[in-house]
Amino acid sequence: MRLGLRLLRAAISLWVIVTLVFVALRLTGDPVLAVLNPDDLTRDVIESFRRQWGFEGTIWDQYVVYLVNVAHGHFGRSTMNGQDALTVVLERVPATLQLVGCSALVMLGVGVPLGTIAALRPGSRLDGLVMAATTLGFALPNFFLGLLLILTFSVWLSLLPSGGTGSAAHLVMPVLTIGLAKAAIFTRFVRSGMIDALRLPCITAARARGLSETAIMVRHVAPNCLIPLVTILPLLVGAMISAGSVVEAVFAWPGIGRLIVESVAQRNLAVVQVIILLVAILMVTTNLIVDILYGWLDPRTAAAVAH
């Protein structure tokens, strides 16, 4: 029953997001006049374009037609090349998943050990150094870090290609740009979660029982750290996708982040709507998984929801 309610809540969230995006894109101006120059074309040609691409009638009329089409699996066509919008977007998804997946590994690989080291020595010089590094990583804009990496590894050292795709070398700098920025945030959450966990009475009791520090970390500290870390994961996934739109443009990476920038500039509304719908599905699914994980990690949470 609880799973059914969660699925219903996820479906309502998707509907609200799709509706808001649809209305917002129409309120920013007439999409037809953004593509065609009315001074060079007759009224009949413009109206024919409206009918062909589904821009005729009021916003409400277009919204109803859009929902019906989506319900039947039709997401419109790109106004740039006439291809199915869903196909255009899906062709770019693997590149973005590759970028986000590798960036997540960098985030975990850097954030977990650094946060753990800082938490085990709070207030020490090492802790201060880690916190200063995370502040710098958090404050640096993605495009600035990307340009800094290009200058260092492409221009000065000539070690890595400055953009494009095709080999592992092309992936290094975009992944570092996103992964290091998110690792700065994740490190702080790991440190905070571990310090809070180390102050729990169960840790004192475990030490009094003579458990080794390794056993305390595995049995007591790690489980208590997981809940706040799982909470932040959906936000970091969304932040990675958002950062991808900038990073993909900087490194000419052929993912959906670069595609949405191009599509917004060209007023290619069908493609923009499909991208946002896919991202919304990803975010809602991630939140749903996190919601379910809460009950597994902390049965008290599931019991509270049940009551």
N, C-alpha and C positions, 0 to 999 in steps of 0.2 A: 504493500500500500504506500509506504513511504517512498519507494522507488517510483511508483506511479505519479505521486505528487511532484517529485523532483523532475520527472520527465515533462509533466505539464508545465511546471514553472520554467523549464528550459525552452519549451515550445513558445510560451508567451513572451519570453525574453527575445527570442529570435524574431517573432512577429513585430514587437515594438521596435527593434533595431532596424529591421527592413523598412518599416513604415517611416521612421524618422529620416533614414537615409534617402528614401524615395522623395519625401516632401522637401527635404533640404536641398537636394540636387535640382529640383524644379524651381524652388524659390530663388535660386541664385541667378536666374535669367532664362530666357527662352532658349532651349538647347538647339533649336533649328536655326535661329538667327546667329547663334555662336558659330555655326558651321558654314552657313550660306550667307552671302552678301545680298540683301534684298534690293540694292541699287542695280545689281547686274542681272537679276532674274525676274521673271514675271510672277504674278501672284499664283497662277495655276501651277507653276513648277514648284513653288514653295509648299503649296498645299499638298501636292503629290508626294513631296518628300515627307511631309508630316504623316500622311497615311501610310507610306511605305515603312516608316520606322516607328510607328505607334505613338506619335506625338500630337495626335488630333484630339479635340475635345478639352474638357476641363481637367484639372489635376485629379479630381475624384474619378472621372471617366478613365483616365490613364492608369490610376491606381488599381481600379477594379480589374481592368484588362491584364495588368501586370500580375496581380495575385492569381488570377485564373490561369494565366500562362505558366507561372511558377509551379502551381499545383499540378500541372500536366507535364512538368519537366522542361518547359521552354523558357529560357532566360534571355531571349533576345539575340540580336546580332550586332557585331561591331560595326559602327558607322564608318570606320576607316577602311576596312577591307571586305565587309559583308560576311565574314566568318561567324560561326556560332560563338557567342560570347563565352559560354562555359568551356568550349574547346580551347579558345584562345588563352583563358586563364589556366586551365589544367596543364597546358604545355609548359607554363612557367613554374608550376608548383614544385616539381622535383628540385629545381635549382634553389628555391627558397628553403625547402625542407632540409636540403644538404647544408645550407648556410646556417640555419637556426640550430640544427642538430649538433653540428661541430662547435658552434658558439656555446651551446649549453654544456658540452663536455669541457670546454675551456673554463667556463664559469664554475663548474663543480670542481674541476681539477685544481683551480687556483683558490677558489673561495673556501672550500672545506678545510684544507690544511692551514691556510693563513688564519682563518677564523678560529680554528682549534688552538693554534699556537698562541694567538693573542689572548684567548680566553683562559688558557692555563697560566698565563703570567700577566694578569691585569695590572695596569699601572706601571709596568716595567718599560724600559726603553724600547724593547722589541715591540711591545704592544703599541707604544706611541708611534713607532715607525710604520707599523701596519696600518694604524688609523690614519696617519698622514697620507700614506699611499692610496688608501681607499677614498679619502676626501678628494685627492687630486684626480683619481680615476672617475669619480662621480661627477666632478665639476667640468671635466673636459668634454666639450661637445663632440659627438661622433664624427662629424665631418672634419673637425680640426685634428682629431687623433688619426683619422684616415689619411689626411693630407700629410701629417707628420710621418706616418709610416711609409707613404709613397716617396717622400723626399729622402728618407733614410735608406730604405731597402731597394728602391728602384733608381732614384737619381744619383745618390752619392755612392752606394755600394754596388749597384747593378746586379743584385742577387735575385730579385723577384719581379715578375711582370706587374706593371702598374694598373692593369685592368683586363677585363675579358674573362674567358673561361676556357676549359679544355684540359687542364692538368691540376695536380695537387698544389703546385706552386701558385696558381691563380687564386686558390682558396685561402692561402695563409693570411694575407693582410686583411681581407674582409672579416674573417673569423676572429682574428685578434682584435679588430676594432670593436666588434659587438661583444665578444666574450670577455675581454678585459674590463670594459665599461660595466657590464652586468656583474662581473666577479667582484667589483668594488662594493656593489650593493649587497651581494650575497654574503661576502665576508663579514660585513657588519651584522647581518642577521644571525650567522653561525656563531659569532662571538657573543652576541647578546643572549642567544638561546642557551649556549653552553654555560655562561656565567649564571644565568637564572637557574639552570638545572643543577649546577654544582652547589647552589645554596639550599637545595631542598633538604628537608629532614631525613629523607631516605638515604641520601648520600652520607650524612653523618652516621646514620645507623649502620650502613654498609661498611664504613671504615671501622666502626667499633666492633663489627663482627669479624674483622680481619681480612676482608676481601681485598684482593690486589687492585691497584689502580686501573689495570686493563679490564678486569672483570667489572669494576664500577662503571667504567666508561661504556662498556658494551651493554650491560644489563640495565643500567639506570639513567646514565646521562644521555646516551644516544636516543632512546625512545622518547624522553621528555623534550629533546631538541627537535624531533621530527615534526611535531604539530605546527610550531611557528614557521618552520622551513617549508612545509607543505602549503601553508597559507599563502606564502609569498610567491610560490612557483607560478600560479596563473598570471599574476601581475608581471612577473619577469618574462613569461612567454609573450604576453602582449607587448611588453616593452621591446623585446627582441624583434618582433614583427614590425613594430613602429620604427625602430632604428634601422631596420632593413631597407625601408624606402629611401633613407638618406645614404646609407652605405652602398646599396646597390647602384645608386646614381653615381656616387663617387668612383666606384671601381668598375662601372659598366657591367655589373653582374646581372644576367638575364632572368631575374626572379619577378615575383608579383609586386614587390615593393617598387621596382623601377617601372613596371607596367602601370601601376596605379598613378604614378606621377605623370607618365605620358598620357594616360587616358583622361585624367582630370584636365590637363592642359588642352587636350583635343575635344573635351566635352563628350567623350565616348561613354555615355551614361550606362549602357548595358554592361560593359566590361567593369566599370567602377562598382556597379551594384552587385555583380557576381563576386568580385574580390571581397567586398565588405561582408557579403553573406557568408562566404567561406571562412573568413576570419572570425565572424561572429559565431559560426558553428564550432570552430576550433576552441574559442574562448569559453563558450557555454559548456562544451564537452569537457574541457579541462576543469572547469569549476564543479561540474557534476562528479567527475572522478575524485576531486579533492574532497567534496562533500561526503562521498562514500568512504574515502580513506579515513576521515575523522572518526567515524564509528569503529573502524578497525584498530586505529592507533589508540584511541581513548574511548572505551566502552561507555564511560560516563556521559560523553557527548551524545551518543546514540540513545542512551536511556533518557536524557533530558529532552531530546527531540520527541521521543515516544510519548512522554508525559505532557 
